[in-house]
Structure formats: C-alpha cells, structure tokens
Amino acid sequence: MVLGELCEREDELARVDALLTAARAGRGGVMLITGPAGIGKTVLLAAARERAGQAGMRVLAGRGGELESGFSFGVTRQLLEPLLASAGVAEREALLAGAARRALIALEEEAGGGGERAAVRGDARPVLAGGQCH
C-alpha cells in the first residue's frame, strides 16, 4: 500500500462520511478502528481527518505515547493546548464557555493552581464530567 492510498475501504469511508454528516448536523458519534499492525488504520484516520478538513471542520489530532504517560491528560493537552494558545481572547472565551471551563482545570499545570483548581483537588469527578457533578 502506498502511503495515503486506501484500497478496499469504501465501507469504512462511507461510515466516516456518515459521521461527518451527523457531526455537521450537531449529532456526535464515535468510530472505533481496530486491526492488526499494517492493515491501514493510520491511513484511514488520515483520510478521515482530510475529509473533515475539506468539509470545513476544525480537525485536532493527538497521539498517545510514552512521553504522554507522565502527564495527566497528555493526549488531551496535545489536542487542546495548540488550539487555545493560537486563539485570540474572544475565541478563547468562546471555546471555554460553559462546561468547557471546567476542563481547563485539568489542563492547568499542577504547580500554582489555585481558586477553582484547589476546590476540586483530590476529586477529579467534576473535571472529568465537565462540571456536571454536584
């Protein structure tokens, strides 16, 4: 298989397209891709990212590895930190509206966290639930 070329993946690409259509309509979904090494999972994911980008969607990508194992929410940080760092003040406020504000607590550095962070220290449930635990 040539990198970037998909062979006999019409069914999977149709599922990707259906999920993208649903997402654009405000309905989320999940697609789990499994299989042995070398079967083309990474190429399929690249095709899904490309299709989402072509549809005008913002695409975030991260990859778990050994380096992330030492950081709380390592892959989440990979996904969100560049987005937040490149956002202007107004966009950052919009991105962090509502329950997303609680997720910011999980992304803050362990040292020096006060205020809201101190209120949930030792109990990650409110952060993991996006502020839905009371």
N, C-alpha and C positions, 0 to 999 in steps of 0.2 A: 504494500500500500504506500503510495506517495503521500507525504505529509500534506494534509489539507484536502485530500481526496477521500470521499466516502463511497464505499462500494456496498450495495445491497442494504442501505439504511433508510429506505423510503418510509417504512413504518415508524421508525424512531423519529425521523424528521417531521412526519405528519403529527406525531404526538407533541413534538416541540412546538410546531406551528399552532396547534390547538391550545397549548398552554399560553403561548404568547398572545393569542387572540383573547383568551379568557382574562389574562392579566391586563390587557389594554381596556377591557370592559369592566375592570375593577374586581375581578374574581381571582384570587390567588390559587396556586396549585403547586404540586411537587412532582418531580420526575426523578426516580432513582435509577441510576445507571450502574449495573454490575456486570462483571465478567472477568475472565482470566486476563493476565497481562498480555498486551499485544493485540487485543481484539479491536481496538479503536475507540476506547472510551474517551480519551483526551481529545481526539479529533472530533468526535461527536459533540463534546462540550464546546469546543472552539466554534463549530458550526452553529450551535445554539446561541452562543454569545454574538456571533456575527449577524445572525438573523434578528436578534433582539436589537442590536445597534442599528441595523437597516430599517427596523420598524420605528426608530426614533426613541427607543427606550434607553435609559441610563443603565449601563452594564458595569457591575462591580465584580471583581474576581479576587479570590484568595486561594492559597494552597497551604494546607496543614503540613507541617514537617517537624523535624527535631527541634529547630530553633523556637518554634511556637510553643512547645511543650512547657517551657519555663515561664510563660506569660499567661496570666488569666485572660481568657477571651482572645487568644493570639490571632486566630483567623478573623474574628470579628474586627479586631484592630486593623488587620490588613485591609479589610473591606472598607471600613468607615473612616479611618484617620485621614487618608489622602482626600477623600470627599470633603470632610469637614475642614481640613487645612486649606483647601483651594476655594472654599465657599466664602463669599462676601458676608458681611454682617447680617444683612436681611435674609439671604438664602440660608445661612447657618441657623438663624432663629426659626425659619420655616421648617428646616429639616429636624430641628429639635423640639418641635411643638408637641404638646400632649404627652403621651406615654413615652415617646422617644427621649424626652428629657431625662427620664429615669435610667435609660440605657447609657447615657453619658457617664453616669456614676461608675458603671462597670468599666468604662474606657479610661477613666482618670488614673493617673499614677497612684500607686499605693501610698507613697510618701506625701504628706502635706494635705491629704484630702480632709476637708472639714465640712461643716454645715450638713447638707443632705447626706454626704458620704458617711459621716460619723453616725447619723441616725440609723443607717442600715448596716453598719459594720457588724460582721458576725452573722448576719441574716441576709443572704443573697436572694431570698424569695421575692421581695418587692422588685428588685432589679431584673431578675430573670423573667418575672411575669409582666414586665413593663409597667409596674406601678399598680397592678390590679389586685395585689394582696393588701388587705387592710387589717 
